[in-house]
Structures are given as C-alpha cells and as structure tokens.
Amino acid sequence: MTKQYAQIIVDVPTMQTDQPYTYAVPENMIDSLLLGMRVTVPFGRRNVMGFVVGLIASTDLPEEQVRPIQQILDLTPVLNTELLNLSDYLASETFAFRITILQTMLPNVFKANYERTLRIIDEVDDDVRDRLFKGLDEIAFKTGDFTEPDMATLLKLRRQHKIDVEVAVHDKAKIKTQLAYQFSDDVEFLEDELRGLRSSAKKQETLLQFILSHLAETWVKKDLQDVIDISDAVLNQAATKKWLMKTKVELLRDPFHAEVKQTALLELNAQQQEAYERISGTFDAQRFQPFLLEGITGSGKTEVYLQVAQHVFEQGKTVLFLVPEIALTPQMVRRVKGRFGAQTAVLHSGLSDGERYDEWRRIERGDVKIVVGARSAVFAPLTNIGLIIVDEEHETTYKQSDNPRYDARNIALWRGQYYQIPVILGSATPSLESRARAQRGVYELLTLTQRAGGAKLPSVNVIDMKETLSRGPETNFSEELRIKLADRLAKDEQSVLMLNRRGFSSFVMCRDCGYVPCDPNCNLAMTLHMDTHTLKCHYCGHEEKIPTICAQCGSKRIRYYGTGTEKVEAELQELFPDARVIRMDQDTTRKKGSMDKMLQKFGNHEADILLGTQMIAKGLDFPDVTLVGVLNADTSLGLPDFHASERTFQLLTQVSGRAGRAKKPGEVLVQTFNPQHYAITYAQNHDYEGFYRQEMAVRHAGNYAPYYYTVQIQASHSDENQAAIQMLKVARWLRLHAKKDVIILGPSPKPIAKMRKRYYFQIILKFKKRNEMDTLLQELQNRAQKAKGDLQLSIDRDPVSFM
C-alpha cells in the first residue's frame, strides 16, 4: 500500500505552531492532494484549516502520532510552488508567522465564511449526474457531504475540466450573475411549435428561428436582445412554452469600468531607446538583472515600461506592474489598458472583496497577462513572469506598516531572481539605498535626462516666508504666490497647491530665522510634547524644555508649526472668490473612487486650482498645469527621522514635475523658512546627483542607512510603566548578547507615544551586516511570545518611518 504524508502549516498563529506539522494522506486522497491546497486537519481537540507546503513518502514519527487529513478544501491549489517558497523567505525576513504570510498572499474571501458551488460544465456519467448532483447542473459543495471515493471522483472530473467549483462568500464576495436563457435542444418540439404559430406572431417566429439555429446554447439576455429585437414579454412567453429556460451566468466584476481608447506606441528618444534595448536584451538572455531607471519627471519612463512590457508580452510571458498607491492606479491602468486592453487585471486594497476575488481568479486562471496594482499586487498568482516593474520605487508605501511588514520592492526582486528576468525600479528621485546599489553595480543604472516631447523642466523659485511674515499678518500665501495665482486664473491656466503634511509629529521652529531645535546626539529634529512641555529625541531619548527664545537669533517668535488644508482652502476662497477649487485630502477622498473622479474633473478643466496633501505630488499629468505652489516645504524637514531631508527633496522634485508637462512652460514656487537647506536648494536646481552626494555624506557621518542596516523594535502596553520596564529589560538583554559594534539606541517613547490607550516605546539597532542580528531577534520574538500580560512586541527590518 502506497503511503504519503503532508507537511501542513496550520491556521494557529503562535510561536509554538510556526512550523509544518506532519499528517497522513488518506489513500483515496493520494492522487488528488497537491502542494498549495488548503485542507482541514485535527489539531488538538479542534479542526483547523491548513496549507499543504510539502508532500513526503515517509516520516520518522511513530504511526500512532500521525493523524490523517480530514478534508481537501480546494480542487486546485490556491498557491503555486513559487509563492510557497516566497512565504518561507518572507517569514524569516519579516519576523512573522508563516501562516500570516500565506494568508496575506490571498484575497480576503479565502479567510471568510464561504459557500462553494459545484457546476457541471461538460458531459458526465449518468451516475455522477443522478447520484452526486441529484439530477441538477449545480449543487452546494460541502466536502463533509461526500464520501472519500466520491471526493476522489469529483477531483478527477475537475482535472478533466468536466466540473468547476465556484466560491460565494457569505455577506461578502458573492459571485455576480446576470440573467441568461438556455435554449431547448429538442428540434422536433421546436419545429412543431413553429408550425403551430399564428401568422401574426412575427416576433415569436423570429425567436424560434434563432433558437433552432442555436440549439442548446446559453445567451445572456442583453446580448440576445442586441442581436434580435424582441421584448421581455416575448422572452417570458418563450420560457412559459419551454422553448428556453431562464438561468444565471457569472458576470465578472470589472473594477475599472471606464472605456479606454487603444493607444499607439510613441517614438522613443535616444535615451529611452537605449534603456529599452538594455532591458529587453536582458529579458532575451533570460537572466535576472535589476535596473534602476532614473529619469527626470516627464522624461517618459512609463513609455519605456510599456514598450518593454509589449516585447515581453509578445513572447508569451506575463508582466507585473507595481505603482506606489491606489491613487495612481487608475491613471496607470488607463495607460496599460490602452496598450493591452482586456489582458490587464487590477489589484489593490481599494477594491471590494468581490472585485478583488474576481480579478485574482482571472489572473490565477491565466485569463490575463498583465497585472497592475499597488503593494499587495506583488503577490499576484502569475506564472511565467517575464518582467516586473516597480514605478516610483522610492515611495515608502511599498512597505507594509503592520504585520507582516514586507517590502514589495524586495519581493519584486525575489520573484525576479526566481524567474531569472529583468526588474525595473523607476524613479526621478531614487531612494539612497537603491542609488547606492547602482553605484556598486548591484543594479544597472539607466538615466533619462530629457523631458519627452521637447517639454522643459519648470523654473523653481524659493520664497523665504520669514520675510513675508515680517511684512504683515500671518498667512499661508506669500505675495509672489498670490500674484502668480491671479495671473494663471486670468489666463485660464491651472495651478496645483500642495500642503506638505507628512506624519502627525509637531515641531518647534523660529519664525524669524527658520531654526529648528535638534538633538545634540543624533542631529535630528526633536518632537514637541505638550503634556510635559518638553522636546524629545525619539532615537536616543534626549529631552529638553521647550525654548521660549531662539538659540540661533534670540527671537521670541519660536513656536509650534503646522496648518490644515481646510484652513488654506478658506483663505484661498477669500483671496480668489471666483476660483474653482478642488480640495484633496484624507477627508475628501475617503469614498471609493472619489479621488479618481476629482482628478478626472480637474483634467477636464472643471476647476482652476487643485489643493491637496502629498497625494497630489506624484504621477499626475495635466497639460494645462503651469503653476505649482508648495505652501510649507519645512514640515517634512522637521520630522524626527533620518529620512527627513531625502523625503523633502523627493517630494519637492516630484511635485515640481507636475508643472509644464506639455507645450506651455511651467513654474514652481516653494515657500519655506529654510531657503538655504540643501534639500531645498538641490530640488530648486533639479539636481539629484548633488543631493545624493551631500546626503550620503550626512548619512555616513551619522551611521545611518545605507551605511548601516537598521532595525526598529517596538513594544506597547496598556500601562506606561510596564512598557518602559519591559523595554529596559529588552535593551539590557540585547547589550549582553549583541556584538560590540552593534549600535543600540533607546529605549525611548515613540514620537506618537500613545495610541488607542496603549503606550509605545522603541529601541533602534544599527549594524553593518544585513542578517547578523537575525538569530538574536528571532529569539527575542520567541521570548516576547512567552511573556505574560499585555506586552506586544514587534520587529521591523529597515523601517521607512520612525513615527
């Protein structure tokens, strides 16, 4: 008797169960069970769901300890071998449980209560139809209703494509259906009916003739009425007379409803052509190579992506296309669908569970070849991948902020290596880490330095707000910006205004000289705590009183800094009562699809000014925008994070890129209290290389990435003292066990120290070799799992924010 055992990751996310368990495969499942399927197994006294991650012929465990699998939950695997391997890598990379990773890879419907339906789609034996399907074409599928031999029969029929299984989720992802008619196949009966018709029944005659020429076919009502002009009443009569039978057919939800016009390839300039040839040549050679495509805003990076994708697509391979956030997805989908039409699927967290499940199924079934989506689309169940594109690779939204804390860029590179294909990382302002890798030759650097179509980069003027405020009352608008806005309104051109509001942290700044108090140890802006009236550094814990006099110029005008979009909108309406303003922030874009509608409205010139937060800085392409105003460039400089200068430079460069993208020249005004700061002066000159050199020197001096790897350990507790005590113990334990050259900062309260009635503390580790702390951190994670009480501890590798 052949024996088989399955290695199963069970749906119990704890340290003790974070490993594959061995179960016996019952004899009648041996040919049916495949890697990546979900099963139910006995675990302790209960039954749980699990994923099959391995199949083995023997085990060293005593026979009486090995319990059998109870049921198979899927007729085809929900995860392929590649994604199973990826889950293993990610579990160690993100210090997360493997079950958590496996579930992250799948749409929500796989985690919900769901009901499955079996449907006959081809000829089956009478015994199967009568005994298993009770004479019906479709039945509810509950594995417990079938004996093991019957399950084996069903699995065999599924492999032969004679039956199909569909999942409907309670109160969630119902399979959407539409009314259809199945025509009779009884020729004799239909011809008798035709002969018996009254001569005046012309519409019924038309329908009967159509049925006779399409025997046994199923037609969607809408399609049928498009082909032959008949009313609902005639169709209802036909159903009563048994000429046809009403039925329902699946309607896959299209999350991207807009009609998209087919677009032609654009002519590439010399630099674009060079990039295209390098990347497609690597694809042809079937080797893994990450490319950093560094192209100024408007240089036509997207056209390079699309033409390489076309080349890959023509060789029968699939393409994965990542964008940094949902907001940009509709625009990119339009560009991609314009080239690849119905071959495009869309995946992002803004879809309903039903839409997401439908898109996932289209990908998994191989109906589509191109997937466009935000972070989670990196897990798309594509096979045969030929190209992966990560647009705006510097964006922090590629990193998941809660468990499992994966970075979509790293997964894109892992999948690229798995398939031995090119991976394009594109940006006008690459992250320092990526640029440093290109410098070392790990990535191949490709540069685009000219705007496509002969457009010019906009001129950037920096306005010193210290002078504006010294001249009159407090305002968000300098005189220069007011004049320029009035000029654009008079010319019927459009303006974009960005209010820089990254993070929630408050900081203190002198309104006369722009000085921001920094911590003497880390040289980072300190965070304002109104409860204790202190400024704190959240890296090393340094604390001092809120100053009343500026240490740099002696002014008493040193105070809290920050403003909101509503306040700015009100001032804007006061200054320009006739201007049509669209305000885009978290409040106005909460509703699904609202952001895309606003952008389309702006694109149709139904508004003069687009006012928004960072979400409007990237990827937008409007030919009539000739003025961009940044109202407060300093906010991101004042954040307690070593990325602050880099983020400011990136944001200013990106938002500047929204101006002058067509024939009309563009202009950018940046309002700041720190006009001399290098992040602002380099952005003013569109000088990424200069910024890169200076910022790398700053990072080197401060022992920050990319010279050091960083890990953030965060703990929270409902009792502030307990959180502090436990983190002091963690710090002591780390100092005892880590190598001497590992830098350990903290513990200190996080910049946002209390959230949802929990107190947060953090420790920052800095070290030279990427994985040197892994074993120690894994042990720390395991110890924290065993800790009694309310302590929650998380470990974040390469954090993108310290807020």
Order of alpha helices (4+ residues) and beta strands (2+ residues): beta-beta-beta-beta-beta-alpha-alpha-beta-beta-alpha-beta-beta-alpha-alpha-beta-alpha-alpha-beta-alpha-beta-alpha-beta-alpha-beta-alpha-beta-beta-alpha-beta-alpha-beta-beta-alpha-alpha-beta-beta-beta-beta-beta-beta-alpha-beta-alpha-beta-beta-alpha-beta-alpha-alpha-beta-alpha-beta-beta-alpha-beta
